[in-house]
Every structure is written in C-alpha cells, then in structure tokens.
Amino acid sequence: MKFGYFLLGVGPRHHAACAMHAEACGYESIWMPEHLVMPDEMPATYPYTSDNRPGITTRTPLFDRCIVIAAMAAVTKTLRFGTGVYVLPLRHPIITARTLVTLDRVSGGRVILGAGAGWLKEEFDAVGLPFEQRGKLMDELIPLLRRLWTEEVITHDGPYYRFGPVRLEPKPLQKPCIPIEIGGSSPAALRRTALLGDGWVEPGSKNLDDMAAKLKTIREQRKAAGRDHLPFDVTVIANNIFNTPDDVRRAEDLGVTRIVVSALDSPYV
C-alpha cells in the first residue's frame, strides 16, 4: 500500500517545506486540489457529500497546482505528485499536454495526472465551455493527450478539437507516457475509468462496501474491453472511510493501491 498526502489549507510559500517533510516521513506522493475559478455563491451541486456542499467555500484560496508542484519537485527526490483532480475539459489539450510534460521533466518523471470531468457548472460557464458536453470532451481528450505525448507528428480531426500537423517536444520521461488516473463515481465516470484510465481516483464512497461495488464494475468493464492485463492504480482520497488498520487491510485486499490522507474531513474538491 502506498500512502499519499492531500495538500490543502496552507499557503504556497509553505508547500516546499510540507513536501520535504512528507518525503522524510515516508509518504509516496502529494496530491493537489484543482479549480480554475469559483462562482460568487457556491451551489449545492457537489455529488460527494450528504448535503451536496464541498469541503471548501468560494473564498478558499486555490493556487495553480502545476506551479506549486514544480516548486515542490525542486526540493524533493522521490515524492510523486498527483492532481486531485485536474478538470480536464476546462483547457485545450495542447495546453494540458505542454503543462504536464513540463512538470514531468522538471520532476524527473514524478507526476500523475488525476483527471476528472468536473462538477461545478458555473466554472464552465465562466470560461464559455459547455458543461453538458464535459463527458464527451473527456472521451476525446484522454486518448489525444497520449498521442501528443508519444507520437512524433500529430494531426487530429475530432468532434471538438481539430489541429495539425503539429509537434510537441520533448516527450515525457515516463514511458509510455504520463499516467492518467480518472476521478469520478458516476456510471459514465466508471466506464471512462475502465476503458481509458491508467487508474481510478476514488472520490467519495460512503463506505468500503460501496467502494468495492464500484471497483467490481470497473474490473468487469476492463476485462470486457481486454484491458485487465494493463497496470492500474486505485487511489482513494476519501480517507474518512478508513477508521482502523483492518479497514486499510480490507482496502488492500479489494485492490486499493494508494490511500491519500488529509488533515481535513473532506479533502476532495
């Protein structure tokens, strides 16, 4: 079992010190939250809590996770860094590919792209993107990122993105490319995880039985797609479902490979 730490609640000038301390304590990774912009009033549309409210407010300071990850990577040697999770449809794939390959190179191949479709409609509205199409955008974006990270010359003509021929250099240090773990628990998110993901970022199961059922769905769909032989990480950020060492052992038996802990009750945003 690998253990990560979800870093939220401290300012960016403390991130480097937190990363060095986490590495010294034996943590495998640090995971950073992500939102591009907040509405003036938070809607009750968050899908992972009983009252549909996230563990943050519209005044919670959020920083560009890639910049702070680069700062933490500069003062650490073994710690990996994950985005928990990056709202993938909010950016053009070339921008995402360039940002993540830069992080991969700066960190020496220690970055994980935790990616999700997003839940905050107002965030999409603010940048003029179609919230209702975010799932279809994800389905086009994920394979396209892998092409940008592996192919020498890329031409793409899809439903939402058209460009090329272009080159994106350098390629990531990680081979075949940067791992993409997909966050979400809806049927569509579980399907996307099974068919396109290098792993699953578990966002908020009510208990271990709930998580086990979702993992079973993912495994069945991976097997049906002929992907069950490929490496696959299961990252659980909803650490409030672990109350005893037996819970951790059961999670490991279920196939969880990483538990991300936090000082907050509900760190997933």
FIPADO-144026 format. One record per residue: residue in one letter; z, y, x of N, C-alpha, C in turn. Coordinates in pm, 1 decimal, always signed. Each point is the difference from the previous one (the first is absolute). Layout:
<pts>
- A/Z/Y/X/Z/Y/X/Z/Y/X
...
</pts>
This chain:
<pts>
- M/+0.0/-119.3/+84.3/+0.0/+119.3/-84.3/+0.0/+124.9/+88.2
- K/-90.7/+92.4/-32.6/-3.8/+128.8/+68.6/+72.9/+102.7/-86.1
- F/+64.2/+96.9/+65.6/+71.4/+103.9/-73.2/-53.8/+136.9/+39.6
- G/-33.6/+76.9/-102.6/-46.0/+135.9/+20.7/+98.3/+99.0/-60.7
- Y/-24.2/+127.5/+28.7/+84.4/+106.4/-54.6/-88.6/+103.3/-68.0
- F/+37.0/+37.8/-122.7/-74.2/+101.1/-74.4/+60.3/+136.4/+31.5
- L/-76.5/+85.1/+65.8/+52.4/+126.3/+51.6/-29.7/+114.1/-97.2
- L/+101.2/+38.4/-73.5/-9.3/+110.5/-95.0/+135.7/+67.0/-5.3
- G/-1.0/+132.1/-8.3/+126.3/+71.4/-13.9/+42.9/+75.3/+123.7
- V/-79.8/-6.8/+107.3/+28.3/+80.3/+119.3/-122.7/+82.4/+34.4
- G/+21.9/+113.0/+64.9/-109.8/+87.9/+37.6/-79.8/-55.9/+116.7
- P/-123.9/+46.5/+17.8/-88.5/-56.6/+102.1/+49.5/+19.4/+142.6
- R/+84.2/+100.7/+26.3/+48.9/+14.9/+137.0/+100.8/-107.7/+37.0
- H/+44.7/-78.3/-100.7/+91.8/-110.9/+27.0/-71.4/-135.5/+1.9
- H/-127.1/-3.6/-36.0/-70.2/-127.2/-13.4/-7.8/-74.9/+132.7
- A/-26.3/+69.4/+109.4/-10.8/-67.0/+129.6/+132.1/-67.2/+37.0
- A/+111.9/+72.4/-21.0/+131.2/-57.9/+31.1/+28.6/-120.6/-88.9
- C/-36.6/+8.2/-128.0/+20.0/-112.7/-91.8/-82.2/-121.2/+44.2
- A/-123.4/+25.8/+43.4/-85.6/-110.0/+42.9/+55.0/-68.9/+124.1
- M/+45.5/+77.4/+96.2/+56.8/-59.2/+120.9/+124.3/-82.4/-32.3
- H/+82.5/+51.4/-92.2/+121.0/-73.0/-38.0/-35.8/-128.9/-74.6
- A/-98.8/+8.5/-90.0/-42.8/-119.1/-74.1/-52.9/-106.0/+94.7
- E/-78.2/+39.6/+98.5/-52.7/-95.9/+96.6/+112.7/-63.1/+80.9
- A/+97.1/+81.7/+40.3/+113.4/-51.9/+77.3/+83.1/-98.4/-82.3
- C/+5.4/+20.4/-131.5/+77.3/-88.7/-88.0/-75.2/-128.3/-35.0
- G/-126.1/-8.9/+39.8/-75.2/-122.6/-23.7/-89.5/-0.4/-122.1
- Y/-14.8/+115.4/-65.8/-93.1/+5.0/-112.8/-142.5/-24.5/+49.6
- E/-78.7/-66.8/-83.5/-138.2/-29.7/+34.4/-92.7/+115.2/-32.2
- S/+33.8/+79.5/-103.7/-92.3/+102.8/-45.5/+73.7/+112.6/-71.3
- I/-68.5/+114.1/-9.7/+42.9/+111.7/-84.1/-111.2/+26.2/-100.4
- W/+40.3/+24.4/-124.2/-94.9/+26.2/-107.2/+22.3/+140.1/-53.8
- M/-109.7/+72.8/-18.4/+6.2/+140.6/-39.7/-54.6/+19.2/-141.8
- P/+67.0/+83.1/-78.8/-49.2/+28.0/-135.9/-123.6/+88.5/+3.6
- E/-62.9/+12.5/-114.8/-125.1/+76.7/-4.7/-21.7/+59.3/-139.2
- H/-16.1/+131.3/-4.4/-59.1/+69.8/-113.7/-72.5/+119.9/+55.9
- L/-113.0/+32.0/-58.8/-77.8/+113.3/+47.8/+53.5/+131.2/-55.2
- V/+33.2/+0.9/-129.5/+49.8/+121.4/-63.9/+77.8/-39.9/-125.0
- M/+96.3/+83.0/-39.3/+81.8/-28.0/-117.3/-28.0/+101.0/-111.7
- P/+9.2/-44.3/-125.8/-10.2/+95.6/-110.2/+127.0/+83.8/-9.0
- D/-4.4/+104.5/-76.4/+118.1/+85.4/-16.2/+111.1/-74.0/-73.5
- E/-37.4/-84.6/-95.8/+97.5/-81.3/-72.5/-39.4/-147.3/+12.3
- M/+98.8/-83.5/+30.7/-27.1/-142.2/+20.3/-11.1/-72.1/-134.4
- P/-113.1/-64.4/-26.8/-13.5/-74.4/-125.4/+74.8/-132.8/+6.9
- A/+37.5/-53.0/-115.4/+68.6/-129.9/-6.4/-104.5/-111.1/-8.5
- T/-77.7/-15.6/+109.3/-107.2/-98.6/+2.7/+12.5/-95.9/+118.1
- Y/+110.8/+5.4/+73.0/+19.7/-87.1/+115.1/+22.5/-143.4/-48.6
- P/-77.9/-95.8/+47.3/+3.3/-134.0/-60.1/+107.0/-95.1/+53.6
- Y/+81.9/+42.2/+97.5/+86.4/-95.8/+67.1/+149.3/+22.5/-21.6
- T/+37.0/+84.2/-96.7/+140.7/+17.6/-34.7/+16.1/-7.8/-151.1
- S/+122.1/-26.7/-45.2/+23.6/-18.2/-143.8/-19.9/+128.9/-78.5
- D/+25.1/+116.8/+64.7/-17.4/+126.7/-71.4/-131.8/+68.8/+34.8
- N/-85.6/-69.8/+74.3/-131.7/+52.9/+39.2/+8.0/+127.0/+84.0
- R/+111.6/+14.3/+71.9/+16.2/+112.8/+91.2/+4.6/-52.3/+143.4
- P/-74.2/+62.4/+92.8/+4.3/-45.1/+139.1/+128.2/+46.3/+67.6
- G/+23.6/-51.5/+120.2/+120.2/+36.6/+74.0/-13.8/+130.0/+75.4
- I/-91.9/+84.7/-41.8/-19.4/+131.4/+60.0/-18.9/+101.9/-111.7
- T/+6.0/+126.2/+34.3/-28.4/+108.1/-94.8/-122.2/+76.3/+49.5
- T/-43.3/+95.7/-79.6/-114.8/+80.9/+40.9/+34.0/+91.5/+117.7
- R/+127.2/+13.1/+31.7/+42.9/+82.8/+113.0/+31.1/-81.9/+125.8
- T/-15.0/-131.5/-8.4/+25.2/-83.4/+116.8/-100.6/+32.4/+110.3
- P/+46.0/+35.6/+119.9/-94.9/+27.8/+109.2/-72.2/-127.9/+42.0
- L/-131.0/+5.8/+2.5/-82.3/-111.4/+47.3/-95.5/+53.2/+106.2
- F/-15.5/-76.2/+107.2/-79.3/+46.5/+113.3/-120.6/-90.9/+20.3
- D/-97.8/+48.0/+73.4/-116.4/-81.4/+30.5/+45.0/-118.7/+82.3
- R/-6.5/-118.3/-61.2/+56.9/-118.2/+64.5/-73.3/-35.4/+127.4
- C/-127.5/+29.7/+11.0/-73.5/-37.2/+120.2/+41.2/+85.4/+119.5
- I/+30.6/+126.3/-24.1/+44.7/+85.9/+109.5/+136.3/-44.2/+49.9
- V/+92.0/-27.9/-91.1/+133.2/-41.0/+45.2/-1.9/-140.3/+60.0
- I/-87.9/-87.4/-47.7/-13.1/-131.4/+63.2/-48.6/+13.6/+143.4
- A/-94.9/+90.6/+22.4/-48.2/+22.3/+136.8/+113.6/+46.5/+90.3
- A/+86.3/+87.5/-52.0/+113.6/+47.3/+79.2/+96.2/-113.5/+31.4
- M/+23.8/-88.9/-97.6/+90.8/-112.5/+22.4/-61.3/-103.4/+94.1
- A/-130.1/-18.8/-10.4/-66.9/-96.5/+87.0/+9.3/+42.7/+146.2
- A/+2.4/+131.1/+23.5/+3.2/+50.7/+137.0/+131.0/-30.5/+71.7
- V/+108.0/-27.1/-75.1/+131.2/-21.8/+63.3/+49.3/-144.0/-17.7
- T/-87.4/-89.6/-49.5/+37.1/-140.3/-19.7/-105.2/-89.0/+65.4
- K/+34.1/-129.1/+13.8/-90.5/-93.4/+66.8/-40.2/-118.7/-86.9
- T/+91.8/-47.8/-83.0/-27.0/-122.6/-75.3/-1.2/+21.3/-151.5
- L/+61.5/+105.0/-47.9/+14.5/+24.7/-142.7/-136.8/+16.8/-65.5
- R/-21.5/-69.2/-112.3/-121.9/+19.7/-77.2/+25.5/+105.9/-107.2
- F/-108.8/+56.0/-53.3/+12.7/+109.3/-95.6/-90.1/-26.3/-120.2
- G/+59.6/+2.4/-119.4/-74.4/-24.9/-122.3/+6.6/+119.1/-93.6
- T/-103.6/+16.2/-80.2/-1.0/+102.8/-103.9/+41.8/-66.9/-129.8
- G/+102.8/+57.4/-65.8/+58.5/-71.0/-112.2/+7.3/+78.7/-130.7
- V/-111.1/+15.7/-73.9/-134.9/-35.3/+40.5/-89.9/+123.4/-3.7
- Y/-110.4/-10.7/+72.8/-102.7/+103.4/+7.9/-83.7/-5.6/-127.2
- V/-10.9/+112.8/-70.9/-77.4/+2.4/-125.8/-147.6/+9.8/+37.8
- L/-62.1/-113.9/+12.6/-131.9/-10.7/+60.3/-108.9/+79.3/-72.5
- P/-6.4/+1.2/-135.0/-111.2/+69.6/-65.5/+3.6/+152.6/+11.6
- L/+107.8/+56.1/+53.3/+8.8/+146.0/+9.9/-81.5/+56.8/+115.2
- R/-49.0/-85.8/+91.3/-75.3/+49.5/+115.1/-132.9/-71.7/+13.8
- H/-93.9/+68.9/+60.9/-128.3/-60.5/+31.4/+21.1/-109.1/+104.9
- P/-72.2/-112.1/-9.5/+22.4/-111.1/+93.0/-22.2/+34.8/+146.5
- I/-91.7/+89.8/+29.8/-22.4/+36.5/+140.0/+121.0/+73.2/+55.3
- I/+63.2/+85.6/-81.4/+120.9/+70.1/+42.6/+112.4/-100.2/+24.8
- T/+18.8/-93.1/-92.7/+104.4/-102.7/+16.3/-27.2/-85.0/+123.6
- A/-124.2/-43.5/+17.4/-34.4/-84.5/+114.0/+26.0/+71.7/+131.3
- R/-36.4/+126.7/+7.5/+21.3/+76.9/+123.3/+149.4/+18.5/+26.9
- T/+76.3/+35.0/-101.6/+143.2/+21.6/+17.6/+70.1/-126.7/+47.0
- L/-29.7/-112.3/-64.2/+69.5/-124.5/+32.2/-42.2/-56.5/+135.4
- V/-127.7/+14.5/+36.9/-40.5/-49.6/+131.5/+62.7/+85.0/+110.1
- T/+20.5/+128.5/-26.8/+70.1/+84.9/+96.3/+143.2/-46.9/+17.2
- L/+68.8/-29.0/-111.9/+136.4/-52.4/+7.6/+5.0/-133.3/+72.7
- D/-97.8/-86.1/-27.0/-5.3/-129.3/+66.8/-9.1/+18.4/+150.8
- R/-83.3/+91.9/+43.0/-18.0/+23.8/+143.2/+123.0/+67.0/+61.5
- V/+54.3/+99.5/-68.1/+117.8/+70.7/+51.1/+118.7/-95.3/+13.9
- S/+14.5/-91.5/-95.0/+115.4/-89.8/-2.2/-19.9/-126.0/+82.7
- G/-119.7/-20.8/+51.4/-27.1/-123.6/+71.5/-14.7/-118.2/-92.9
- G/-56.6/+23.2/-118.0/-24.9/-108.2/-95.0/+121.0/-39.6/-81.7
- R/+82.1/+99.8/-42.5/+124.3/-32.1/-70.2/+4.2/+55.2/-142.2
- V/-113.4/+27.6/-60.2/-1.4/+60.1/-132.6/-43.8/-101.7/-105.2
- I/+61.7/+10.5/-118.0/-34.6/-81.1/-117.3/-33.9/+96.1/-113.4
- L/-114.0/-18.9/-62.8/-35.2/+82.2/-115.5/+52.2/-67.2/-126.2
- G/+112.3/+50.3/-52.1/+44.9/-37.5/-132.9/-70.0/+91.9/-98.5
- A/-80.7/-55.2/-89.4/-87.1/+80.6/-84.1/+20.8/-31.3/-146.8
- G/-0.9/+104.6/-83.6/+14.0/-18.3/-143.3/-92.2/+92.1/-77.0
- A/-15.9/-30.1/-127.2/-88.8/+79.1/-85.3/+66.0/+127.1/-50.0
- G/+134.7/+6.8/+6.5/+70.4/+117.9/-47.8/+43.5/-13.1/-144.7
- W/+102.5/+76.7/-35.1/+52.5/-3.6/-137.3/+12.1/+138.6/-62.1
- L/-16.8/+105.3/+82.4/+26.7/+136.9/-44.4/-131.7/+69.2/-36.0
- K/-30.4/+4.3/-128.2/-127.4/+57.7/-44.8/-14.6/+145.0/+43.5
- E/+108.6/+73.1/-6.0/-5.3/+142.9/+33.9/-44.2/+22.8/+144.6
- E/+29.1/-95.0/+86.8/-42.4/+9.3/+139.9/-152.3/-8.1/+10.6
- F/-60.1/-88.6/-77.6/-145.9/-11.4/-3.8/-62.4/+123.2/-63.3
- D/+61.7/+48.0/-108.0/-52.1/+119.1/-67.9/-4.9/+119.8/+94.4
- A/+100.5/+11.4/+86.4/+10.9/+116.0/+89.1/-115.7/+7.4/+99.3
- V/-53.5/-116.5/+37.6/-110.2/+0.5/+97.4/-133.8/-35.8/-64.5
- G/-2.2/-5.1/-133.7/-125.5/-18.2/-72.4/-59.5/-138.6/+8.1
- L/+85.8/-102.7/+5.7/-48.4/-137.8/+7.2/+38.2/-76.3/-127.3
- P/-80.9/-97.7/-40.1/+21.8/-68.8/-128.1/+110.4/-106.2/+9.4
- F/+114.4/+28.9/-57.6/+112.6/-92.9/+2.2/-36.9/-133.6/-63.5
- E/-76.5/+4.0/-106.9/-33.1/-122.4/-73.4/-91.3/-92.1/+79.9
- Q/-65.9/+51.6/+102.5/-91.9/-79.6/+80.8/+62.7/-46.7/+131.5
- R/+130.0/+22.7/+17.5/+62.3/-25.1/+130.8/-8.9/-147.0/+42.3
- G/+8.7/-93.1/-96.3/-10.8/-141.1/+34.4/-139.1/-35.6/+51.3
- K/-102.4/+51.5/-66.2/-136.6/-25.7/+44.0/-26.3/+65.7/+135.5
- L/+59.1/+116.9/+20.8/-10.6/+64.5/+130.9/+62.0/-87.9/+108.5
- M/+117.0/-55.8/-29.2/+65.8/-88.4/+96.1/-89.1/-119.2/+35.0
- D/-61.7/-60.3/-100.0/-82.3/-118.1/+22.8/-119.4/+30.0/+90.3
- E/-48.8/+123.2/-3.5/-109.0/+38.6/+89.7/+53.3/+43.5/+136.4
- L/+115.2/+65.5/+0.6/+53.4/+57.5/+123.3/+44.9/-104.7/+102.0
- I/+67.2/-104.5/-45.1/+61.3/-94.4/+94.4/-104.7/-71.3/+85.9
- P/-104.2/-61.6/-58.4/-102.5/-60.5/+85.8/-73.8/+103.1/+85.3
- L/-14.4/+120.6/-52.3/-71.7/+104.0/+73.0/+77.7/+42.4/+124.9
- L/+132.1/+9.6/-10.8/+80.0/+31.4/+117.9/-19.1/-105.3/+108.6
- R/+0.1/-125.9/-39.2/-19.0/-106.6/+99.4/-137.4/+9.3/+66.2
- R/-100.6/+38.4/-75.7/-132.1/+17.9/+60.0/+2.1/+115.1/+100.6
- L/+63.7/+109.9/-36.6/+7.0/+114.8/+91.0/+74.7/-34.4/+128.2
- W/+94.5/-92.1/-7.8/+80.4/-38.0/+116.3/-61.4/-112.2/+82.7
- T/-106.2/-61.9/-48.9/-54.2/-115.2/+72.4/-149.6/+8.8/+29.0
- E/-77.3/+64.6/-85.5/-145.3/+2.9/+18.3/-42.4/+117.0/+86.7
- E/-105.2/-22.3/+78.8/-46.2/+103.9/+92.5/-63.6/+117.2/-74.4
- V/-88.7/-30.6/-93.5/-67.1/+102.3/-81.7/+21.1/-36.5/-145.8
- I/+43.8/+98.2/-79.7/+36.1/-27.1/-139.5/-85.4/+85.6/-92.9
- T/-65.7/-66.4/-93.3/-65.6/+66.8/-112.2/+60.8/-55.9/-127.1
- H/+39.7/+88.6/-88.7/+66.2/-46.8/-123.0/-59.1/+71.5/-120.2
- D/-30.2/-77.0/-103.5/-52.7/+54.0/-125.2/+71.9/-70.0/-114.4
- G/+116.7/+53.8/-38.7/+81.7/-62.1/-102.5/+11.8/+86.3/-123.5
- P/+77.6/-45.2/-96.4/+17.0/+77.1/-124.1/+62.7/+137.4/+22.1
- Y/+88.4/+11.7/+99.6/+73.4/+124.7/+18.5/-26.8/+68.4/+134.0
- Y/-41.9/-76.1/+100.7/-21.1/+58.3/+133.0/-137.8/-37.5/+51.3
- R/-69.2/+100.7/+56.1/-132.2/-21.5/+57.6/-9.4/+80.2/+129.1
- F/-32.0/-68.6/+108.4/-17.9/+70.3/+126.8/-69.3/-92.3/+99.2
- G/-42.7/+59.2/+110.4/-54.2/-76.5/+110.6/-148.5/+18.8/+19.8
- P/-44.5/-57.6/+111.1/+76.4/-77.5/+98.6/+92.1/+89.1/+83.8
- V/+123.9/-51.3/+23.1/+97.9/+73.0/+80.4/+65.6/-95.7/+98.4
- R/+64.4/+58.6/+101.6/+80.4/-75.9/+95.5/+142.2/+54.1/-5.2
- L/+96.9/-88.4/+6.8/+139.9/+39.8/+10.3/+59.1/-68.8/+122.8
- E/+22.2/+79.7/+102.4/+54.0/-51.0/+125.6/+123.3/+80.8/+39.5
- P/+97.3/-63.1/+66.8/+0.4/-139.8/+41.4/+40.9/-90.7/-115.2
- K/-8.5/-128.0/+22.9/+50.9/-97.7/-94.8/+148.7/-23.6/+28.0
- P/+72.8/-54.8/-96.8/+143.0/-23.5/+21.6/+26.6/-99.4/+112.4
- L/+117.2/+13.0/+61.7/+45.5/-99.1/+97.2/+29.9/-132.9/-68.3
- Q/+53.5/+6.6/-122.9/+31.2/-122.5/-73.4/-128.9/-66.8/-46.8
- K/-7.9/-130.1/+20.8/-118.6/-75.2/-36.1/+33.7/-104.3/-105.7
- P/-86.9/-19.1/-101.1/-130.4/+64.9/-10.8/+6.7/+147.2/-36.9
- C/+109.3/+42.6/-66.1/+17.2/+141.8/-27.2/+143.7/+23.7/-46.1
- I/+30.8/+122.2/-37.0/+133.8/+36.2/-45.8/+33.4/-78.5/-126.5
- P/+116.7/-66.1/-6.0/+35.0/-74.9/-121.6/+22.1/+92.6/-119.2
- I/-46.8/-44.2/-115.0/+14.9/+75.6/-124.4/+85.0/-83.0/-95.0
- E/+122.4/+46.4/-23.1/+88.6/-63.8/-97.6/-2.3/+83.8/-127.6
- I/-15.2/-65.3/-112.5/-23.2/+71.4/-125.6/+126.7/+1.6/-84.3
- G/+36.7/+118.7/-46.4/+118.2/+16.3/-83.0/-32.6/+2.0/-147.5
- G/+95.6/-45.4/-81.0/-17.7/+2.0/-144.5/+43.0/-130.2/-63.2
- S/+27.2/+3.7/-130.2/+44.8/-120.7/-69.7/-72.2/-23.9/-131.6
- S/-94.9/+86.1/-35.3/-78.0/-22.8/-121.4/-93.4/-118.1/+21.4
- P/-51.2/-61.3/-106.8/-96.3/-109.3/+17.8/-118.5/+39.7/+87.5
- A/-48.9/+123.6/-16.7/-113.0/+45.9/+82.2/+39.7/+11.5/+146.0
- A/+121.2/+50.4/+27.5/+46.2/+14.3/+138.1/+21.0/-136.3/+65.3
- L/+53.3/-96.9/-74.5/+18.9/-133.5/+55.0/-134.3/-66.5/+28.9
- R/-96.3/+19.6/-89.3/-134.9/-53.5/+23.8/-60.1/+62.3/+125.0
- R/+13.8/+131.5/+13.5/-55.2/+70.4/+116.4/+67.1/-47.5/+128.3
- T/+130.1/-21.1/-7.4/+73.3/-51.2/+115.3/-53.4/-135.9/+41.9
- A/-20.5/-87.6/-97.1/-47.2/-135.6/+29.1/-140.9/-0.8/+56.9
- L/-88.0/+81.6/-55.7/-141.5/-5.3/+36.4/-34.9/+86.3/+119.8
- L/+78.7/+106.6/+25.9/-38.3/+96.6/+103.3/+107.4/+26.0/+104.6
- G/+123.1/-42.0/-24.2/+110.1/+41.3/+85.6/+28.3/-91.9/+117.1
- D/+52.8/+59.8/+106.4/+57.7/-75.1/+111.9/+149.1/-21.9/-22.6
- G/+49.6/+48.9/-112.8/+140.1/-15.0/-34.0/+29.0/+73.1/-129.1
- W/+123.4/-15.2/-45.7/+46.5/+64.2/-123.9/+124.1/+82.5/+30.6
- V/-0.2/+125.0/-44.7/+119.7/+83.2/+4.4/+63.5/-5.7/-137.6
- E/+111.0/-71.2/-11.4/+65.9/-23.5/-128.8/+76.0/+125.7/-40.4
- P/-31.9/+57.4/-115.3/+48.8/+134.0/-30.2/+122.7/+12.2/-89.0
- G/+50.1/-106.1/-59.4/+114.0/+23.0/-87.9/+25.1/-110.1/-100.4
- S/+6.8/-122.5/+45.6/+33.2/-109.6/-91.7/+143.7/+14.3/-48.5
- K/+24.7/-49.0/-119.8/+133.7/+10.3/-57.7/+98.7/-94.1/+68.3
- N/-50.8/-114.3/+45.2/+84.9/-98.2/+66.0/-90.8/-96.1/+76.2
- L/+61.0/-98.2/+66.2/-78.2/-93.9/+80.1/-90.1/-89.0/-85.1
- D/+44.2/-33.9/-120.6/-84.5/-81.6/-88.3/-126.7/+75.7/-38.3
- D/+15.7/+130.0/-28.4/-114.0/+84.2/-33.1/-97.1/+6.2/+117.5
- M/+54.5/+19.5/+119.8/-83.8/+5.1/+119.0/-70.4/-133.8/+24.1
- A/+70.9/-110.2/-19.8/-57.8/-132.5/+20.8/-120.2/-23.0/-92.0
- A/+10.1/+46.8/-124.2/-110.9/-17.1/-94.3/-123.4/+77.0/+45.3
- K/+22.2/+120.2/+52.3/-113.5/+79.6/+48.0/-62.2/-63.4/+124.0
- L/+84.4/-50.0/+88.3/-51.8/-67.5/+119.0/-81.1/-123.6/-36.8
- K/+43.7/-72.8/-102.0/-74.8/-117.0/-45.8/-138.9/+40.5/-48.3
- T/-6.6/+110.6/-74.4/-128.8/+50.5/-47.8/-91.8/+34.3/+116.2
- I/+54.8/+69.4/+100.4/-79.8/+37.3/+116.6/-50.2/-124.1/+72.3
- R/+86.8/-97.1/+20.9/-38.8/-121.6/+72.3/-109.3/-76.4/-74.3
- E/+13.7/-10.4/-131.1/-100.7/-72.3/-78.7/-135.6/+68.4/+9.8
- Q/-1.0/+132.8/-4.7/-125.9/+74.0/+6.5/-58.7/-2.8/+140.8
- R/+84.9/+2.1/+102.7/-49.5/-12.0/+137.3/-64.8/-137.4/+21.5
- K/+64.9/-102.4/-52.0/-54.4/-135.0/+14.9/-133.1/-12.9/-73.1
- A/-7.9/+53.2/-120.9/-123.8/-8.1/-77.6/-113.7/+73.8/+69.6
- A/+34.0/+105.1/+74.4/-101.4/+78.0/+71.0/-28.8/-55.3/+139.9
- G/+67.8/-108.2/+38.7/-20.6/-56.8/+132.2/+57.6/+83.4/+111.7
- R/+106.2/+77.6/-30.3/+59.9/+88.7/+100.5/+140.1/-45.8/+41.8
- D/+44.3/-113.8/-49.0/+138.0/-42.2/+25.1/+24.7/-43.1/+144.5
- H/-105.0/-14.7/+80.5/+17.2/-36.5/+140.9/+18.4/+122.7/+89.7
- L/-23.2/+118.8/-53.3/+5.6/+121.5/+80.8/+144.4/+48.7/+15.6
- P/+31.7/+67.4/+112.9/+134.7/+55.7/+17.7/+34.1/+95.7/-114.5
- F/+126.8/-1.6/-42.0/+39.5/+79.8/-116.7/+148.4/+33.4/+10.6
- D/+31.5/+129.6/+5.1/+138.3/+46.3/+3.8/+47.7/+35.8/-140.6
- V/+126.3/-24.7/-26.6/+62.7/+43.2/-125.2/+114.4/+92.7/+37.8
- T/-19.9/+129.0/-26.7/+96.3/+104.2/+36.2/+73.2/+45.7/-124.8
- V/+131.2/-13.0/-1.1/+80.8/+39.2/-116.4/+78.5/+125.3/+34.4
- I/-32.0/+108.6/-68.0/+70.8/+126.1/+21.5/+112.5/+17.2/-101.2
- A/-9.7/-66.4/-113.3/+103.2/+11.4/-104.7/+124.1/-78.5/+41.3
- N/+74.9/+53.0/+96.0/+109.4/-76.4/+60.6/+121.3/-13.9/-91.4
- N/+1.8/+65.1/-115.5/+115.3/-10.9/-88.6/+10.4/-137.2/-67.1
- I/-101.0/-86.3/+18.4/+9.5/-134.0/-58.2/+65.2/-98.0/+97.3
- F/+34.2/+46.3/+118.4/+66.6/-85.7/+98.2/+146.5/+40.3/+10.0
- N/+87.6/-88.7/-43.5/+143.0/+30.3/-0.8/+82.3/-91.5/+89.7
- T/-56.5/-113.8/+38.7/+72.1/-96.4/+83.0/-95.7/-60.0/+102.4
- P/+52.7/-61.3/+107.4/-87.2/-71.6/+94.1/-80.6/-109.8/-66.7
- D/+55.5/-62.1/-104.7/-74.2/-103.5/-72.6/-124.9/+57.6/-65.5
- D/+8.6/+124.5/-48.2/-117.2/+64.8/-58.4/-110.8/+14.7/+103.7
- V/+37.9/+35.9/+121.2/-98.4/+16.1/+107.3/-61.6/-135.1/+34.8
- R/+83.7/-103.0/+6.8/-51.5/-133.1/+30.8/-95.2/-49.1/-108.8
- R/+33.8/+27.1/-126.8/-88.9/-41.9/-108.1/-133.1/+75.9/+7.8
- A/+7.8/+129.6/+32.6/-123.0/+77.9/+13.0/-89.4/-57.0/+109.6
- E/+61.0/-39.5/+110.3/-76.9/-60.4/+108.7/-64.1/-130.4/-46.4
- D/+72.6/-79.8/-75.6/-55.2/-124.4/-54.0/-117.6/+27.0/-94.7
- L/+5.7/+113.7/-69.9/-106.7/+35.9/-92.9/-125.3/+50.5/+71.9
- G/+14.2/+35.0/+128.5/-114.7/+48.2/+75.7/+7.9/+144.6/+42.0
- V/+113.8/+66.9/-25.4/+17.3/+137.8/+46.4/+7.8/-1.1/+152.0
- T/-76.1/+86.5/+64.3/-1.9/+4.8/+146.2/+68.0/+124.2/+56.3
- R/+20.8/+101.9/-85.8/+62.0/+124.0/+46.9/+82.5/+62.6/-112.4
- I/+123.8/+37.2/+30.1/+83.9/+75.8/-92.6/+23.3/+138.2/+60.1
- V/-30.3/+102.2/-77.7/+15.6/+138.0/+44.5/+121.4/+59.2/-68.9
- V/+100.9/+34.3/+77.5/+125.8/+52.1/-55.1/-0.8/+152.5/+4.5
- S/+93.6/+58.9/-73.3/+7.6/+144.9/-9.2/+141.4/+40.5/-34.6
- A/+35.8/+122.3/+38.0/+128.4/+55.9/-40.1/-2.1/+46.0/-144.6
- L/-117.0/+1.9/-61.9/-14.6/+46.0/-137.7/-2.9/-119.0/-94.3
- D/+41.4/+22.5/-125.1/-0.5/-107.7/-98.6/-139.5/-40.7/-39.7
- S/-90.7/+97.1/-9.9/-135.9/-29.4/-44.8/-98.1/+74.5/+89.8
- P/-31.9/-57.3/+118.5/-79.2/+75.5/+95.6/-148.1/+5.4/-31.1
- Y/-50.1/-90.9/-81.2/-144.6/-5.9/-20.5/-45.9/+119.4/-82.9
- V/-95.6/+75.9/+53.2/-50.2/+118.3/-69.3/-151.3/-3.7/-16.0
</pts>
